Amino acid sequence: MASPRLETYCCPNRDAATQLVMSFQPDVFCGVCIGSASISLLLTILQLLPKKGQSLRKMPKASSSSTILLLISVCDILGGLGIIFRSSVWLGFPGFIANISVANGTDMWPSAFCVGSAMWIQLLYSAGFWWLFCYAVDSYLVVRRSAGLSTIVLYHMMTWGLAVMLCVEGIALLYYPSLSSCENGLEHAIPHYITTYAPLLLVLVVNPVLFRRTVSAVASLLKGRQGIYTENERRLGTEIQIRFFKIMLVFIICWSSNIINESLLFYLEMQPDINEMPLKNVRSAALITWIIMGVLNPMQGFLFTLAFYGWTGWRVDLKWRKREIPWESMSSSTVGENAYPSPVNYQSNLHDSKKISTTDSQQTDEAISMLSEGNTSGDDRLTRSSPIYQGW
């Protein structure tokens, strides 16, 4: 799981709230993290592998949105590997982790492993948050026809740059001036928690607004494409809206427990003694949400692939095969349909008139196809209802 408490635990003089959750059934907690991360990792890879009998993409080239979705899955996979490695070391070498103490300051390897593994997990999931924010921005810009594959470079710079900068800044403030003197006060911990949860809260607050505006823009595009709003176009707009809803639902399910747990632990830190009887229910709620975090945080990778692509099946196809170029198949079908010659002047005039009338429609179809990519039924419905399809 991903929590700033992982870095806080690396401090020998950690606070009482962090000690409460990290010392609660550590073997069970690490086992839960390993199990959840392993299942999510295997299912995520299974979802991303090509399947037998899977139809080819209708888009001749990859879009920025599909690249971002793949990068989100990559971040989840690498973050899950970090969780598995960290929890496995904790389970297999309990004495190694126990050396993180003030008295034993000569052995730096336990502290280095604690800090390094926690930073790896935090950095990858934070990068996933930024990529998810970029997906919402890119979806809106695509509909507005202001984005493309060229903007992916800017997304890389923003995502990795902000993720690394915030992670390093939070860790530096937490462990200043040294690892043995961190967590002496809230002035060390609060900046670290802010830099950790800033991208998470950004996605929770800003992404729904961007998704809502994107859906409204899609509806306007579909209405303006032919001047009417048919049942097929209304259904396509609904599918895009449901896709965005699934993405936000998965995100809220996987990370709301982190916000609840952190609020409870901060409340406990404000108390003079967290072991008082009136705080028993608060302690229990904090421990329960702590275990829930160990289950839901690693499962984000698999749940996101379900929201992005749906269930892709079990039949994996690892054989390489030559893919048919889309414009070649369209050319051959066109030749077959136009086997009987027509007057040259009439055909050229008809072609010129169609070129002008379908340019905007083609751009609209490409933009909406990027948003509905991964949804086969949506792509088929879009293709059949488009003037381009009818022209062929």
WOFENQUI-V629171 format. One line per field, one symbol per residue. psi: psi as a letter, one per 30 degrees, with the letter a starting at -180 (. if undefined). burial: + if it has 9 or more other ideal C-beta (glycine too) atoms within 8 Angstrom, else -. A space follows every 50 residues. Layout:
psi->???
burial->???
This chain:
psi->ljkffeeeffkehlleeeeeefgjieeeeeeeeeeeeeeeeeeeeeefkk lkgkllkfkfllleeeeeeeeeeeeeeeeeeeeeeeeeeeefieeeeffj leeifejfeeeeeeeeeeeeeeeeeeeeeeeeeeeeeeeeeeeghglaff ffeeeeeeeeeeeeeeeeeeeeeegkflefglgflffeeeeeeefefeee eeeeeeeeeeeeeeeeeeeeeeefegfljleeeeeeeeeeeeeeeeeeee eeeffeeeeeeeeeeeeeffkejfglefgeeeeeeeeefeeeefeeeffe eeeeeeeefakflfjkjgkklkkkkefeeeeeeeeeehekllkeeeeeee eeeeeefgeeeeeeeeeeeeegkfjeeeeeeeeefkfeeee.
burial->+++++++++++-+++-++++++-+-+--++++++-++++++-+++++-+- +-------+---+++++++++++-+++++++++++++++++--+-++-++ ---------++-+++-+++++++++++++++++++++++++++---+-+- ++--+--+++-+++-++-+++-+++---+--++----++-++++++++++ -+++-+++-++-+++-+++-+++-+------++++++-+++-++-+++++ +++++-++++++-++++++-+--+----+--++-+++-++++++++++++ ++++++++---+---++--------+--++--++------------+--- ---+---+--+++++++++++++++--++-+++-+++++---
